[in-house]
Structures are given as structure tokens and as C-alpha cells.
């Protein structure tokens, strides 16, 4: 398909998407972005959540590359970033010079890979774990995205709340306590609830995400056939987490204001923790001293999230943007991002670095987070299949969970029926 036809198709398919106003952060103001006032070239980068790209890191690049000014725009959530990305990709203008893309909607993006800059280069050959590079290589052999992080999962917990419930607080003992399957996680959770009357986990939606990421073919078969509504494993996970949520959930929709507040006010005792979540917790509960992280995950291992940097071809500074994207995804910078936000690198060389293997996190009671996340990464046995319909189906599932867990407007059965209708409506 030609670029012009592909652009028209993208615009038609995405006409209903919601535009997003991004908040400017980082090394330059939005005024500087418009005027390029402080440098010959202004590069914009759009991310979400917390990639670990601190002002100091971006300033380092500016210092090493005179004439470059960087503006960092950060969306609150991956969903917001997706809406913005596809709306402006279809329109043919308005995207940042570098756009971050999350793994759950990465397959959707790859349909329009010819609207992105080819980032292939001998300088980055063999930089990433194989599956990260393979996913970012299109049918024409073009590498259209540079990998940032992956999301091996552990369990974060409030040691002070565990102590109040008479549960062990040492992270090794907590790992032993929670070792096993999801039945065991919810069994201990009920013990905590019975002892305290307080919530064990944050939300059904967040917990479901960790569970479903252990299923290789949850929503689609390899040929694209949608099986989400007929898959007994999907329905079983949906029912199990909602049945547990009746007594164990704090009923806080993830990324809501109440959820962010809950990180600080002790609204729940545990949460599932991919590496990137460490920075979310510490950044939103800076004065809490009870958070810790255990080297365990129900069911063995799981990966939640992980992202890429792309350079849209519509930009005016694609060559310089590609240089910045390559620098940000080099092992050294990804180790800096890991130190800042816990984003576990996808770069092979980083795994032999003392900066990773010996990394500790003072906020999490000096937990050896490098060692823990390496172990959690090695425990991952399944890479979930995520094709073009994964994101909208999973979004429909998250809404189904929210209707029961947070909103209380549906029963488990009626919300499942609505989920089936929503999936069928996707075509």
C-alpha cells in the first residue's frame, strides 16, 4: 500500500479518536518549543506515565549537542497517549518528533509503519533482546521503533500494614508467604482482610492485568480470530478477580485521583509491580516509609508493559530525532532511567552492568531491585500474543471490570454480557 493511501486509511479509521492536550515538562517550555528560542533545533518528545527521562538526563543531551533544545511532553496514561498518537498520525501532522508507544497498542501502530522513520542502523544492531527488535521490524525489514523498557512483575507491599495484620514484613518471608498461584495470593489476601477490615489490593482491573498477561492466547488466535468471549480461561480470570474484589479490593480505578492518593494513604496493602511502577509509587507517595517489594509473583512470572520510541515521518527534524531516540535507548541512558523510575531495560548489555545487578532502591527499604527484577524477568515463560485488536478488547474488559469493582453498577454476570456485546461490536 502506498504512503498516501495508508495515510488516508489511517485518518478514516481513527477519525473518532479523542485529541489530547499534553503537559509540557523537561528542559524547555512549550513557548520555546514553538519558537525554538534557545536553540537552532527544538526536538519534542512525547511519553506517558514515567519513562525515567529526568530533566537532568535531557539536559545532558543538550549539553553534549549544542544547538539542540528538548521539550518533553508527558501524558498521564497510555490510553491518553494512544488517542493523541493515532489522531495525529491519521491527520498527517501534529505529532512530537519522538513518540512513545506502549506494547498493548504497538501492533495497531505497526499497521501504519510506513508513516514512521526507518531507524535501522549498524550502530544499534543487537542492542535489544531479540523479541523486542523483532516486534519493531515491519514486513519490509524496516526497524521503526527503538525499545525502551520491559515490565517484569513483582509484588509491592506495605510492610507497616503487614505488621498491623500480623503478617511477616521481611521481603524474603513475604515472598515465601505469597509463593504459589493466584488462589494463594487471594487466600493470604482474605487473611489480611479478616485481620484488618482493610483492602488487600488496589483494583480488580490492575490485578486482572497481571493475571491475563500469563495467558499466551487470551483474546485472539495467531491467525487473528477473536476468541475473547469464548475463552474459558479469560472468563475464569475475570470471575476469579471480581469474586475476590468483593472483599479484598480498594475499588480504586487505576490512574484515578483516588488511586494515586491511595498509594500514600494506606488504602491497600499490596499491588502488582512491574519495574516501571516503582517510580509511580515513590513519585506519588514520597513521604511513605512502608513500601517494599518482594521477589515473587503469583503463577510464576509475568510481563506488564514495556514501550518503544518512534520517530514519525511527518516531523521536520527526523534525522536529529533519530539520534536522540538512539541515545535515550542506549544501555547507559536506560540504566539512568532505571535508577530514576525503575524502568527495567530491554538492552542486552545492561544485564551485565553492576549498575543493574547491584541496584538498590532506598525508597523501598533498600530493596535489591536490580536482582529482583532480573529474577522476575527470568521467571517469564509466556509472551502474550497481542495483535491489532488486543488493545480495544482489553479496554472493553477493563471497562467491564470497572463496572463491577469501582462503579458498582453491574453484577459479574451482567457486565460480562456487556463485554461480549462490546467485543462483538468491534467487528
C-alpha positions as CSV (number, residue, x, y, z in Angstrom):
1,X,0.0,0.0,0.0
2,X,1.4,3.4,-0.9
3,X,2.1,6.0,1.8
4,X,-0.7,8.3,0.6
5,X,-3.3,5.5,0.6
6,X,-2.1,4.3,4.0
7,X,-2.4,7.9,5.4
8,X,-5.9,8.2,4.1
9,X,-6.9,4.8,5.6
10,X,-5.4,5.8,9.0
11,X,-7.3,9.0,9.0
12,X,-10.6,7.3,8.2
13,X,-10.1,4.6,10.8
14,X,-9.1,7.0,13.5
15,X,-11.5,9.9,12.8
16,X,-13.4,9.4,16.1
17,X,-10.3,9.4,18.3
18,X,-10.1,12.0,21.1
19,X,-7.3,14.6,20.8
20,X,-5.1,15.1,23.8
21,X,-3.6,18.2,25.4
22,X,-0.2,17.3,26.7
23,X,1.5,18.9,29.6
24,X,5.0,20.3,28.8
25,X,7.8,19.2,31.2
26,X,11.5,18.8,30.9
27,X,14.2,21.1,29.7
28,X,12.2,23.7,27.8
29,X,8.9,25.4,28.0
30,X,6.1,25.0,25.4
31,X,6.9,28.6,24.3
32,X,10.4,27.6,23.5
33,X,9.0,24.6,21.5
34,X,7.0,27.0,19.3
35,X,9.8,29.5,18.8
36,X,13.0,27.4,19.0
37,X,14.1,30.3,21.0
38,X,17.1,28.8,22.8
39,X,18.5,26.6,20.1
40,X,18.8,26.0,16.4
41,X,16.7,22.9,16.6
42,X,13.9,22.1,19.1
43,X,13.1,18.4,19.5
44,X,9.8,17.4,21.1
45,X,9.4,14.0,22.8
46,X,6.0,12.7,23.9
47,X,5.9,9.9,26.6
48,X,3.4,8.8,29.3
49,X,3.5,7.7,32.9
50,X,7.2,7.8,33.9
51,X,9.9,6.7,31.5
52,X,12.7,7.9,33.8
53,X,13.7,10.7,31.4
54,X,14.6,13.3,34.0
55,X,15.3,16.9,33.3
56,X,18.9,16.2,34.2
57,X,19.2,13.4,31.6
58,X,17.7,15.5,28.9
59,X,19.9,18.4,29.9
60,X,22.9,16.1,29.5
61,X,22.0,15.5,25.8
62,X,21.6,19.3,25.3
63,X,25.0,19.9,26.8
64,X,26.6,17.3,24.6
65,X,24.8,18.5,21.5
66,X,24.9,22.4,21.3
67,X,22.1,23.8,19.3
68,X,19.5,21.2,20.4
69,X,16.7,22.1,22.7
70,X,14.4,19.4,24.1
71,X,10.7,19.7,25.1
72,X,9.3,16.7,27.0
73,X,5.5,16.3,26.8
74,X,4.1,13.7,29.2
75,X,0.6,12.3,29.0
76,X,-1.0,10.9,32.2
77,X,-1.7,7.5,30.8
78,X,-1.0,5.1,27.9
79,X,-4.7,5.5,26.8
80,X,-4.3,9.2,26.5
81,X,-1.1,8.9,24.6
82,X,-2.7,6.4,22.2
83,X,-5.6,8.7,21.4
84,X,-3.2,11.5,20.7
85,X,-0.9,9.3,18.6
86,X,-3.5,7.8,16.3
87,X,-5.5,11.0,15.8
88,X,-2.4,13.0,14.7
89,X,-0.8,10.1,12.8
90,X,-4.0,9.9,10.7
91,X,-4.2,13.7,10.3
92,X,-0.6,13.7,9.0
93,X,0.6,16.4,11.3
94,X,0.9,17.4,15.0
95,X,2.9,14.6,16.5
96,X,6.1,15.1,18.5
97,X,9.4,14.5,16.9
98,X,9.7,11.4,19.1
99,X,6.6,9.5,20.2
100,X,6.5,6.8,22.8
101,X,4.3,3.7,22.0
102,X,3.1,1.2,24.6
103,X,3.3,-2.6,23.9
104,X,-0.5,-3.1,24.2
105,X,-1.2,-0.9,21.1
106,X,2.1,-1.4,19.3
107,X,0.5,-3.9,16.9
108,X,-2.0,-1.3,15.9
109,X,0.8,1.1,15.2
110,X,2.7,-1.4,13.0
111,X,-0.2,-1.3,10.5
112,X,1.0,2.2,9.7
113,X,4.7,1.6,9.8
114,X,5.4,3.4,6.6
115,X,4.3,6.6,8.3
116,X,7.3,6.2,10.6
117,X,11.0,6.8,10.0
118,X,13.2,3.8,9.4
119,X,15.6,3.7,12.4
120,X,17.8,0.8,11.1
121,X,21.4,1.3,11.8
122,X,24.6,-0.7,12.3
123,X,25.2,1.3,15.5
124,X,22.1,-0.2,17.2
125,X,22.3,-3.8,15.8
126,X,21.9,-6.4,18.6
127,X,21.2,-3.7,21.2
128,X,17.9,-5.3,22.5
129,X,16.6,-8.7,23.5
130,X,15.6,-10.4,20.2
131,X,11.8,-10.3,20.7
132,X,11.9,-6.6,21.3
133,X,13.6,-5.9,17.9
134,X,11.5,-8.5,16.0
135,X,8.3,-6.8,17.1
136,X,9.5,-3.4,15.8
137,X,10.6,-4.7,12.4
138,X,8.0,-4.4,9.7
139,X,7.3,-6.6,6.7
140,X,9.8,-4.6,4.6
141,X,12.6,-5.2,7.1
142,X,12.5,-1.6,8.5
143,X,13.2,-1.1,12.2
144,X,10.6,1.6,13.0
145,X,10.9,1.7,16.8
146,X,13.7,1.6,19.5
147,X,12.9,-0.4,22.6
148,X,12.9,1.3,26.0
149,X,11.8,-1.0,28.9
150,X,10.1,-4.2,29.6
151,X,7.9,-4.9,32.6
152,X,8.8,-8.0,34.6
153,X,6.5,-8.1,37.6
154,X,7.0,-8.5,41.4
155,X,4.7,-7.7,44.3
156,X,4.9,-4.4,46.1
157,X,3.6,-4.3,49.6
158,X,3.2,-2.0,52.7
159,X,5.3,-3.6,55.4
160,X,3.7,-1.4,58.1
161,X,0.3,-2.6,57.1
162,X,1.5,-6.2,57.0
163,X,2.9,-5.8,60.5
164,X,-0.5,-4.5,61.8
165,X,-2.2,-7.6,60.3
166,X,0.3,-9.9,62.0
167,X,1.9,-10.9,58.6
168,X,5.6,-11.2,58.0
169,X,7.3,-8.0,56.9
170,X,10.8,-9.2,55.7
171,X,10.7,-9.3,51.9
172,X,12.2,-12.8,51.8
173,X,9.5,-14.1,54.2
174,X,6.8,-12.2,52.2
175,X,8.0,-13.9,49.0
176,X,7.7,-17.3,50.7
177,X,4.2,-16.4,52.0
178,X,2.9,-15.5,48.6
179,X,4.7,-18.2,46.6
180,X,2.2,-20.2,44.6
181,X,-0.7,-19.5,42.3
182,X,-3.4,-16.8,42.3
183,X,-5.5,-18.9,44.7
184,X,-2.7,-18.5,47.2
185,X,-2.5,-14.7,46.6
186,X,-6.2,-14.3,47.3
187,X,-6.1,-16.7,50.2
188,X,-3.5,-14.6,52.0
189,X,-5.5,-11.5,51.0
190,X,-8.5,-12.8,52.8
191,X,-6.4,-13.4,55.9
192,X,-5.3,-9.8,55.7
193,X,-8.9,-8.5,55.3
194,X,-10.2,-10.7,58.1
195,X,-7.4,-9.3,60.4
196,X,-7.8,-5.6,59.5
197,X,-11.0,-5.0,57.7
198,X,-8.9,-3.1,55.1
199,X,-8.3,-3.7,51.4
200,X,-5.6,-6.2,50.1
201,X,-5.2,-4.9,46.6
202,X,-5.9,-1.7,44.7
203,X,-8.3,-2.7,42.0
204,X,-9.7,-5.6,40.0
205,X,-8.5,-4.1,36.8
206,X,-4.9,-3.8,37.8
207,X,-4.9,-7.3,39.3
208,X,-6.6,-8.8,36.2
209,X,-3.9,-7.3,34.0
210,X,-1.2,-9.2,35.8
211,X,-3.2,-12.4,35.5
212,X,-4.2,-12.1,31.8
213,X,-0.6,-11.4,30.8
214,X,0.2,-15.0,31.8
215,X,-2.1,-16.3,29.1
216,X,-0.5,-16.7,25.7
217,X,-3.6,-16.5,23.5
218,X,-6.2,-14.7,25.6
219,X,-8.2,-12.6,23.1
220,X,-7.0,-13.7,19.6
221,X,-5.6,-16.7,18.0
222,X,-2.4,-16.4,15.9
223,X,-4.4,-16.0,12.7
224,X,-6.4,-13.1,14.2
225,X,-9.5,-15.0,15.1
226,X,-11.2,-13.3,18.1
227,X,-11.7,-15.8,20.9
228,X,-12.0,-13.4,23.9
229,X,-15.7,-14.0,24.6
230,X,-15.4,-17.8,24.2
231,X,-12.2,-18.4,26.0
232,X,-12.9,-20.1,29.3
233,X,-9.6,-19.0,30.7
234,X,-10.4,-15.4,30.1
235,X,-13.8,-15.7,31.7
236,X,-12.4,-17.7,34.6
237,X,-9.8,-15.0,35.4
238,X,-12.5,-12.3,35.1
239,X,-14.7,-14.1,37.6
240,X,-11.9,-15.0,40.0
241,X,-10.6,-11.5,40.4
242,X,-14.1,-10.0,40.7
243,X,-15.1,-12.5,43.3
244,X,-12.0,-11.7,45.3
245,X,-12.6,-7.9,44.8
246,X,-15.9,-8.1,46.7
247,X,-14.0,-8.2,49.9
248,X,-10.3,-7.6,49.0
249,X,-10.3,-4.6,46.6
250,X,-10.0,-1.0,47.5
251,X,-12.2,-0.4,44.4
252,X,-9.9,2.4,43.1
253,X,-9.7,2.7,39.3
254,X,-6.1,2.6,38.3
255,X,-4.7,6.1,37.4
256,X,-7.7,7.8,39.0
257,X,-7.0,10.6,41.6
258,X,-8.3,8.4,44.4
259,X,-5.9,5.6,43.2
260,X,-2.9,8.0,43.3
261,X,-4.0,9.1,46.8
262,X,-4.3,5.5,47.8
263,X,-0.6,4.9,47.2
264,X,0.1,7.3,50.0
265,X,-2.8,6.9,52.5
266,X,-2.6,3.1,53.0
267,X,-5.8,2.4,51.1
268,X,-4.4,-1.1,50.1
269,X,-1.6,-3.4,51.3
270,X,-0.3,-4.9,48.0
271,X,-0.2,-4.2,44.3
272,X,1.3,-5.9,41.3
273,X,4.6,-4.2,40.4
274,X,6.3,-4.2,37.0
275,X,9.6,-2.3,37.3
276,X,8.1,0.9,35.9
277,X,5.6,1.0,38.7
278,X,8.3,1.6,41.3
279,X,8.7,5.2,40.1
280,X,5.0,5.7,40.1
281,X,4.7,4.7,43.7
282,X,7.7,6.6,45.0
283,X,6.7,9.7,43.0
284,X,3.2,9.8,44.3
285,X,3.8,8.7,47.9
286,X,7.2,10.4,48.6
287,X,6.7,10.6,52.4
288,X,5.6,7.0,53.0
289,X,8.3,4.8,54.5
290,X,6.4,1.4,54.5
291,X,6.6,0.4,50.8
292,X,8.8,-2.6,50.0
293,X,9.0,-5.1,47.1
294,X,9.1,-8.9,47.2
295,X,10.8,-11.2,44.7
296,X,7.6,-13.2,43.9
297,X,4.7,-13.1,41.5
298,X,1.6,-15.3,41.6
299,X,1.7,-18.0,39.0
300,X,5.4,-17.8,38.4
301,X,6.2,-14.8,36.3
302,X,4.7,-12.1,34.1
303,X,5.4,-9.1,32.0
304,X,3.2,-6.0,32.1
305,X,4.0,-3.2,29.7
306,X,7.2,-2.1,28.1
307,X,7.4,0.6,25.4
308,X,9.2,1.9,22.4
309,X,10.3,5.2,20.9
310,X,9.3,6.0,17.3
311,X,10.1,8.9,15.0
312,X,7.1,9.9,12.9
313,X,8.0,10.6,9.3
314,X,5.8,13.8,9.4
315,X,8.4,15.6,11.6
316,X,10.7,18.3,10.3
317,X,13.8,17.0,12.2
318,X,13.7,13.2,11.7
319,X,17.4,12.8,11.5
320,X,18.1,14.7,14.7
321,X,15.1,13.0,16.4
322,X,16.5,9.6,15.4
323,X,19.9,10.5,17.0
324,X,18.1,11.5,20.3
325,X,16.0,8.3,20.3
326,X,19.1,6.2,19.8
327,X,20.8,8.0,22.7
328,X,17.9,7.6,25.0
329,X,17.6,3.9,24.3
330,X,21.4,3.2,24.7
331,X,22.2,1.0,27.6
332,X,23.8,3.8,29.6
333,X,20.7,6.0,29.4
334,X,18.3,3.2,30.0
335,X,20.3,2.4,33.2
336,X,19.8,6.0,34.2
337,X,16.1,5.7,33.5
338,X,16.0,2.5,35.6
339,X,17.7,4.3,38.5
340,X,15.2,7.2,38.2
341,X,11.9,5.3,37.7
342,X,12.6,1.5,37.9
343,X,12.0,1.0,34.2
344,X,13.7,-2.3,33.5
345,X,16.0,-2.1,30.4
346,X,15.4,-4.2,27.3
347,X,19.1,-3.6,26.3
348,X,21.2,-6.8,26.4
349,X,24.4,-5.1,27.6
350,X,22.6,-3.6,30.6
351,X,22.1,-7.0,32.2
352,X,25.8,-7.4,32.9
353,X,26.2,-4.0,34.4
354,X,26.8,-3.5,38.1
355,X,24.5,-0.5,37.9
356,X,21.7,-3.0,37.3
357,X,22.8,-6.2,39.1
358,X,23.7,-4.3,42.2
359,X,21.0,-1.7,42.1
360,X,19.1,-1.0,45.3
361,X,16.2,1.4,45.9
362,X,16.3,3.4,49.1
363,X,12.6,4.3,49.0
364,X,11.7,0.6,49.0
365,X,13.7,-0.1,52.2
366,X,16.9,-0.6,50.2
367,X,15.4,-3.5,48.2
368,X,17.8,-5.0,45.7
369,X,15.5,-4.1,42.9
370,X,18.1,-4.9,40.1
371,X,18.4,-8.5,41.4
372,X,14.7,-8.9,42.0
373,X,13.7,-7.7,38.5
374,X,16.3,-9.8,36.8
375,X,14.9,-12.8,38.6
376,X,11.4,-11.8,37.7
377,X,12.4,-11.4,34.1
378,X,13.9,-14.9,34.0
379,X,10.6,-16.3,35.5
380,X,8.6,-15.1,32.5
381,X,7.5,-18.2,30.5
382,X,4.8,-16.7,28.2
383,X,4.8,-13.7,25.9
384,X,1.1,-12.9,25.3
385,X,0.0,-12.7,21.7
386,X,-1.1,-9.1,21.1
387,X,-2.5,-8.4,17.6
388,X,-4.3,-5.3,16.3
389,X,-7.5,-6.0,18.4
390,X,-5.7,-6.6,21.7
391,X,-6.0,-3.0,22.9
392,X,-9.7,-2.4,22.2
393,X,-10.6,-5.8,23.5
394,X,-8.6,-5.3,26.7
395,X,-10.0,-1.8,27.0
396,X,-13.5,-3.3,26.9
397,X,-12.5,-5.8,29.5
398,X,-11.2,-3.1,31.8
399,X,-14.5,-1.3,31.5
400,X,-16.3,-4.5,32.4
401,X,-14.2,-4.9,35.5
402,X,-14.7,-1.3,36.5
403,X,-18.5,-1.5,36.2
404,X,-18.4,-4.2,38.9
405,X,-15.4,-3.3,41.1
406,X,-15.3,0.5,41.1
407,X,-18.7,1.7,39.9
408,X,-20.9,-1.0,41.4
409,X,-23.4,-0.5,38.5
410,X,-23.3,-4.2,37.3
411,X,-23.1,-7.7,38.5
412,X,-20.4,-10.0,37.4
413,X,-22.8,-11.7,35.0
414,X,-24.4,-8.5,33.5
415,X,-21.0,-6.8,33.0
416,X,-19.7,-9.9,31.2
417,X,-22.7,-9.8,28.9
418,X,-21.9,-6.1,28.1
419,X,-18.3,-7.1,27.5
420,X,-19.5,-9.7,24.9
421,X,-21.6,-7.1,23.2
422,X,-18.8,-4.6,23.1
423,X,-16.3,-7.2,21.7
424,X,-18.9,-8.2,19.0
425,X,-19.4,-4.6,18.1
426,X,-15.7,-4.3,17.2
427,X,-16.3,-6.5,14.2
